[in-house]
Amino acid sequence: MKLLILTVGIATTLSWSITTLAQAQTDFGKEEFESKCASCHGQDGKGGGPLSHAFITKPADLTVLMKNNGGVFPAQRVYEVIDGRKDVEAHGPRAMPVWGREFRAKTPDIEGYYDLRSSVAQAKILALIDYLYRLQDIK
């Protein structure tokens, strides 16, 4: 009887844990966007964030990147803007873009390996690009 109660208890706990984990899925791209981009580009990506009034030129509408590129999402260009290889005046100097060094392009070390920080930065950039792709207005 004790074994049966223990088994049911474990099964219930596992079921609850799996359900909780499934509900707690994080949209890392959206999270990166909200913490690094939305203050200027807005929660919807259309350029109307709470800081947008401080700019002479309104922040870009990130929902029309694909539309403005002949229907093709410019993933490589977006990657280079995020990691700092492509200058965007409003983002600040490449040595200190608005989001700091978090996304800066990293080069392989002397043995050709990227360090862990670089791998994490690349994963964050790819998640952010995926989110930007999902924001596209494809009408």
GIGI-V591151 format. One record per pair of residues at least 4 apart in sequence whose C-alpha atoms are under 8 Angstrom apart, sorted by the first residue. I is the first residue (numbers start at 1). J is the second residue. D is the distance in Angstrom with one decimal. If there is no record, write none. Layout:
I | J | D
I | J | D
//
This chain:
1 | 5 | 6.3
2 | 6 | 6.1
3 | 7 | 6.0
4 | 8 | 6.1
5 | 9 | 6.0
6 | 10 | 6.1
7 | 11 | 6.1
8 | 12 | 6.0
9 | 13 | 6.1
10 | 14 | 6.1
11 | 15 | 6.1
12 | 16 | 6.1
13 | 17 | 6.1
14 | 18 | 6.1
15 | 19 | 6.2
16 | 20 | 6.0
17 | 21 | 6.1
18 | 22 | 6.1
19 | 23 | 6.3
20 | 24 | 6.2
21 | 25 | 6.6
26 | 31 | 7.8
27 | 31 | 6.2
28 | 32 | 6.1
28 | 124 | 7.3
28 | 127 | 6.0
28 | 128 | 7.4
29 | 33 | 6.1
29 | 124 | 7.0
29 | 125 | 8.0
29 | 126 | 7.7
29 | 127 | 4.2
29 | 128 | 4.0
29 | 129 | 7.2
29 | 130 | 6.5
29 | 131 | 5.0
29 | 132 | 8.0
30 | 34 | 6.0
30 | 127 | 7.9
30 | 128 | 6.8
30 | 131 | 5.8
31 | 35 | 6.2
32 | 36 | 5.8
32 | 37 | 7.6
32 | 124 | 7.2
32 | 127 | 7.9
32 | 128 | 6.1
33 | 37 | 4.9
33 | 38 | 6.0
33 | 128 | 6.3
33 | 131 | 7.7
34 | 38 | 4.9
34 | 39 | 7.5
34 | 43 | 6.6
35 | 39 | 7.8
36 | 98 | 7.9
36 | 99 | 5.9
37 | 41 | 5.8
37 | 42 | 7.4
38 | 42 | 4.2
38 | 43 | 5.0
38 | 44 | 7.8
38 | 45 | 6.8
38 | 49 | 5.8
39 | 43 | 7.7
39 | 49 | 4.8
39 | 50 | 5.5
39 | 51 | 5.7
39 | 52 | 7.5
40 | 47 | 6.4
40 | 48 | 6.6
40 | 49 | 4.4
40 | 50 | 6.3
40 | 51 | 5.1
40 | 52 | 5.0
40 | 59 | 6.2
41 | 45 | 5.0
41 | 46 | 5.9
41 | 47 | 3.8
41 | 48 | 5.6
41 | 49 | 4.9
41 | 52 | 7.1
41 | 59 | 5.8
41 | 60 | 6.7
41 | 61 | 6.9
41 | 62 | 7.3
42 | 46 | 6.1
42 | 47 | 5.5
42 | 48 | 4.8
42 | 49 | 3.5
42 | 50 | 6.9
43 | 49 | 6.8
44 | 135 | 7.6
45 | 61 | 5.9
45 | 62 | 5.2
45 | 63 | 5.9
45 | 135 | 7.2
46 | 60 | 6.9
46 | 61 | 4.0
46 | 62 | 5.8
46 | 63 | 6.1
47 | 52 | 6.9
47 | 58 | 6.5
47 | 59 | 4.8
47 | 60 | 5.3
47 | 61 | 4.8
47 | 62 | 7.1
48 | 52 | 5.7
48 | 58 | 7.7
48 | 59 | 7.3
51 | 55 | 7.7
52 | 58 | 6.1
52 | 59 | 6.2
53 | 58 | 7.4
55 | 59 | 7.5
59 | 90 | 8.0
61 | 65 | 7.7
62 | 132 | 7.1
62 | 135 | 7.6
62 | 136 | 7.4
63 | 132 | 7.3
63 | 135 | 5.4
63 | 136 | 4.3
63 | 137 | 5.4
64 | 68 | 5.9
64 | 136 | 5.8
64 | 137 | 6.0
64 | 138 | 8.0
65 | 69 | 6.3
65 | 73 | 6.4
65 | 74 | 7.0
65 | 136 | 7.0
66 | 70 | 6.6
66 | 71 | 4.9
66 | 72 | 5.0
66 | 73 | 4.3
66 | 74 | 6.7
66 | 136 | 6.6
66 | 138 | 7.7
67 | 71 | 4.9
67 | 72 | 7.3
67 | 73 | 7.9
67 | 137 | 7.6
67 | 138 | 7.0
69 | 73 | 6.7
69 | 74 | 6.8
73 | 133 | 6.9
74 | 78 | 6.1
75 | 79 | 6.0
75 | 129 | 6.9
76 | 80 | 6.3
77 | 81 | 6.2
77 | 86 | 7.6
78 | 82 | 6.2
78 | 129 | 7.1
79 | 83 | 6.1
79 | 125 | 6.8
79 | 126 | 7.7
79 | 129 | 7.0
80 | 84 | 5.9
80 | 85 | 4.9
80 | 86 | 5.2
81 | 85 | 6.1
81 | 86 | 4.7
81 | 87 | 6.5
81 | 88 | 7.0
82 | 86 | 7.9
82 | 103 | 6.4
82 | 104 | 7.6
82 | 125 | 6.9
83 | 103 | 4.7
83 | 104 | 4.4
83 | 105 | 5.0
83 | 125 | 7.4
84 | 94 | 5.7
84 | 97 | 7.5
84 | 103 | 7.3
84 | 104 | 5.4
84 | 105 | 6.3
85 | 94 | 7.7
85 | 104 | 8.0
85 | 105 | 6.9
87 | 91 | 7.8
87 | 93 | 7.7
87 | 94 | 7.0
88 | 92 | 7.2
89 | 93 | 7.3
91 | 97 | 5.4
91 | 98 | 5.5
92 | 96 | 6.5
92 | 97 | 4.7
92 | 98 | 6.1
93 | 97 | 5.6
95 | 101 | 7.8
96 | 100 | 5.3
96 | 101 | 6.6
97 | 101 | 7.2
99 | 103 | 7.5
100 | 104 | 7.9
102 | 121 | 6.4
103 | 121 | 5.3
103 | 122 | 7.4
103 | 124 | 7.8
103 | 125 | 6.8
104 | 121 | 7.7
105 | 118 | 7.8
106 | 114 | 7.5
106 | 118 | 6.0
107 | 114 | 6.9
108 | 112 | 4.8
108 | 113 | 5.0
108 | 114 | 4.7
108 | 115 | 7.6
109 | 113 | 5.5
109 | 114 | 6.1
109 | 115 | 7.5
114 | 118 | 6.0
114 | 119 | 6.8
115 | 119 | 6.6
116 | 120 | 6.2
117 | 121 | 6.1
118 | 122 | 6.1
119 | 123 | 6.2
120 | 124 | 6.2
121 | 125 | 6.2
122 | 126 | 6.1
123 | 127 | 6.1
124 | 128 | 6.1
125 | 129 | 6.1
126 | 130 | 6.1
127 | 131 | 6.3
128 | 132 | 6.2
129 | 133 | 6.1
130 | 134 | 6.3
131 | 135 | 6.4
132 | 136 | 6.7
//
